[in-house]
Amino acid sequence: MSAERKDVDELREVLDVVSDRIPGLLRGLRDVLYSKEAAEGMADSVATFYKKLVEAGIPNEEALKMAQGYMINLRDLLSSKGMGNVHIGEDRRRSEDESDSVD
């Protein structure tokens, strides 16, 4: 077997493993982030944050804005604003289009 053929076979094996495992990992991540329990935990955290801000003398409107900023959205986290060059879906195409127009 040639070295090139061996490399191709090894790559195929790696890709098979990745394609088998990635969907399950993504489903698990989704379930952790978007489960009922996760929603309840986030709601409790945001409510507590807001309450503590108001108790500390922050005006209600300002505390509300701060609490809204405290919430984490996975899409925002993974967007170009959240993680440098990591892009998903439409954000990637839009960012590439904007880059093309700047150059």
C-alpha positions in Angstrom: 0.0 0.0 0.0 1.4 3.4 -0.9 1.9 6.0 1.7 -0.6 8.3 -0.1 -3.3 5.6 -0.1 -2.5 4.9 3.6 -3.0 8.6 4.4 -6.3 8.7 2.6 -7.5 5.6 4.4 -6.5 7.1 7.8 -8.2 10.3 6.9 -11.4 8.4 6.0 -11.3 6.6 9.3 -11.0 9.9 11.2 -13.8 11.5 9.3 -16.0 8.5 9.9 -15.4 8.8 13.6 -16.0 12.5 13.6 -19.2 12.2 11.6 -20.5 9.6 14.0 -19.7 11.6 17.2 -20.3 15.3 16.3 -24.1 15.1 15.9 -24.4 13.5 19.4 -22.1 16.1 20.9 -24.1 18.9 19.4 -27.4 17.4 20.6 -25.9 17.1 24.1 -24.7 20.7 24.1 -28.1 21.9 22.9 -29.8 19.9 25.6 -27.5 21.3 28.3 -27.9 24.9 27.1 -31.6 24.9 26.1 -33.2 22.4 28.5 -36.0 23.3 30.9 -33.5 23.1 33.8 -31.1 25.4 32.0 -33.8 27.9 31.3 -34.9 27.9 34.9 -31.3 28.3 36.1 -30.7 31.2 33.7 -34.0 32.9 34.8 -33.0 32.5 38.5 -29.6 33.9 37.8 -30.8 36.9 35.8 -33.6 37.6 38.4 -31.1 37.5 41.2 -28.6 39.7 39.3 -31.4 42.3 38.6 -32.6 42.2 42.2 -29.1 42.7 43.6 -28.5 45.6 41.3 -31.7 47.3 42.4 -30.9 46.6 46.1 -27.5 48.3 45.5 -29.2 51.5 44.3 -29.0 51.1 40.5 -32.1 52.6 38.9 -34.6 50.1 37.6 -34.2 50.9 33.9 -30.4 50.7 34.1 -30.6 47.5 36.1 -32.9 46.0 33.5 -30.4 46.9 30.7 -27.6 45.4 32.7 -29.6 42.2 33.4 -30.4 41.9 29.7 -26.7 42.2 28.9 -26.0 39.5 31.5 -28.0 36.9 29.6 -25.9 34.7 27.3 -27.1 33.7 23.9 -25.1 30.9 22.3 -25.3 32.4 18.8 -24.0 35.7 20.1 -21.2 33.9 21.9 -20.1 32.1 18.8 -20.5 35.1 16.5 -17.6 37.2 15.2 -18.3 39.7 18.1 -18.0 36.9 20.7 -15.1 34.8 19.6 -12.9 36.6 17.0 -12.9 34.7 13.7 -15.5 32.0 14.6 -18.6 32.4 12.4 -21.7 30.4 11.9 -24.4 30.5 9.2 -25.5 33.8 7.9 -23.1 35.7 10.1 -20.1 34.1 8.2 -21.5 35.1 4.8 -22.3 38.6 6.0 -18.9 39.1 7.6 -17.1 37.8 4.4 -19.2 40.2 2.3 -18.4 43.1 4.5 -14.7 42.2 4.4 -14.8 42.1 0.6 -16.3 45.6 0.4 -13.7 47.0 2.8 -10.6 45.8 0.9 
